[in-house]
């Protein structure tokens, strides 16, 4: 069953626009997944260190 028959409104959309929307949704889902992993404490160590470095840099900027 083709996608266009499921969602008739998509037929009028440009395929480039559809691709951009799909990429944005994927980025949003990846961001939410990283936040969830961070909350669970399951983020890989190198990403935790990067996050801590970014927080320190932001603190320095805030005190200027």
C-alpha positions in Angstrom: 0.0 0.0 0.0 1.7 3.2 -1.1 2.2 6.1 1.3 0.3 8.5 -0.8 -2.9 6.5 -0.6 -2.7 6.5 3.2 -2.2 10.3 3.5 -3.8 12.0 0.5 -2.6 15.4 1.6 1.0 14.4 0.9 0.3 14.1 -2.8 0.2 17.8 -3.2 3.5 18.4 -1.2 6.8 18.8 -2.9 9.0 15.8 -2.3 11.9 18.0 -1.2 9.7 19.6 1.4 8.7 16.1 2.6 12.3 15.1 2.8 13.2 18.1 4.9 10.3 17.5 7.2 11.3 13.9 7.7 14.9 15.0 8.5 13.7 17.5 11.0 11.5 14.9 12.7 14.5 12.5 12.9 16.7 15.2 14.4 14.0 15.9 17.0 13.7 12.2 17.9 17.5 11.9 18.2 17.5 14.9 20.5 14.8 13.4 22.7 16.6 10.1 22.8 19.9 11.8 23.9 17.9 13.6 26.7 16.4 10.4 27.8 19.7 8.6 27.9 21.2 11.5 29.8 18.4 11.3 32.4 18.9 7.6 32.7 22.6 8.0 33.1 23.3 5.8 30.2 25.1 8.3 28.0 28.5 7.2 26.8 31.4 8.6 28.9 32.9 10.7 26.1 29.5 12.4 25.5 29.1 13.0 29.2 32.5 14.7 29.3 31.6 16.8 26.2 28.4 17.9 27.9 30.3 18.8 31.1 32.8 20.8 29.1 30.0 22.7 27.3 28.3 23.5 30.6 31.6 24.8 32.0 32.1 27.0 28.9 28.5 28.3 29.3 29.2 29.1 33.0 32.3 31.1 32.0 30.3 33.0 29.4 27.6 33.7 32.0 30.0 35.3 34.4 31.6 37.7 32.0 
